C-alpha cells in the first residue's frame, strides 16, 4: 500500500487544447491532485564506446494506489518539487495472494522527466 510509505504526492495531468493557429497542444490540467505516491529517481553512469565519453542514464519509477485512473497519455506533476513526468508504461505487478485488506496491488509507472532537473 502506497499511503503508508509515500514520499510525495502527485497530480495527474490530462487534456489537450488548441493554440492560436488551431493546432492541438498539450493543455495539461490537474485532473486528480494530491495522489499519495512513492517516486524514485535513479541514475547510473555508463561508458559510451562510440563517443568514448561517460554518460549518465536516469530513470524514474512511481507507485500509486490501485484506484488511480491513469492513461499512457497522461503526465504526472510531483507536488513537492514541481517536476513533470510523462508516463511511458503502466503495470500492475502480479500477486499470488491478496493483501490483508483484500485490496489490489499498487500501479507501477515507468516515467520520463519532461521538465529540466535544474541545479
N, C-alpha and C positions, 0 to 999 in steps of 0.2 A: 504494500500500500504506500502510495506516494506521500500522503498527507503527514505521515509520521517522520519522514526523513527529508522533506522538501527543503531545498536550499535557496529557492526563489519562487516568485510567481511569474507567470507568463500571460500575455494577452494574445488571443487568437485573432489574426488579422485576415480579412477576406473582402473581396469586392473589386470591381473594375468601374471605370468611368470613361469619359471622353474628354480629350483635350480641346484646345481652341481650333484645331484643324479637323476635328471629327474622328481622330484616331483613338482606338481603345488604349487606355493607360491604366496602370495599377492605381487604384484609389483606396488602398487598404485601410479599412476602418475596423476598429476593435469590435469584434462580434461577441466574444466571450472574454472579459477581463478577469484577472485575479485567479487564474487556474494554478493550484499548487503544483510544483514541478521539481524534478531533480535534473539539473542541467550541468553536464560535464564536458569541458573542452580539454582536449589533449593535443600535444604536439610531439613530433618525432623528427629528429634530424636524420636525413639520408644523403648519400653522396650520389650525385648525378654523373654517371660516367661519360655521357655525351658532351656535356659542357664543362666537365671537370670542376664543378662547384658544389658546395654543400647546399642542400635545400631543406626547408622546414615544411613538413606536411602537417596541417592542422585538421582536426575533425571535432565534431560536436555531436553528442548524444543526449537525448532528453527523454525522461519518463514522465508521463502524465496519467491521470486517472482514466480508468476504462470508460467512464461516461462521457469523455470528451469527444465531440463530433469533429474529427479532423479530416481534411481532404489534402491530397498531394499538392494542390494549387494554393493552399493557404500559406501564410507566413506567421512566425511567432516573434513577439517582441518580449525580451526579458525586461520585466518591470523594474528590476533593481539597477541594471546597467544601461538600459535603453537600446541594447544591441538587437538587431533584427536578423532573423534567420529564415531561409527558405527551407521547406520540408522536402527532402529527397525520397524518403521512404517511411512508411508507417507499418509497423509489425506488432502482432500480439504474440508473445512467446508461448509456446505450447506448455501445458502443465498436465501432470498425471493425477494430481489431487486438487480438490477445491480448497480455497482458503478457509480459515476458521469462520469468517463471517459469510461464507458462501458466495463471495464476490468473484468477479472476473479478474484476470491478470491485467496489470497496467499496460498501456500502449508504449512502445519504444519507438522513438523518432530518430531518424538519421538526418542531421541538419547541415546546412552550409551557411556560413555567415554572409549576409548581404551588406551590412554596414562595415565601415573600416574599424579596425580594432583600436585605433588611437594610440596614445603614448602611455 
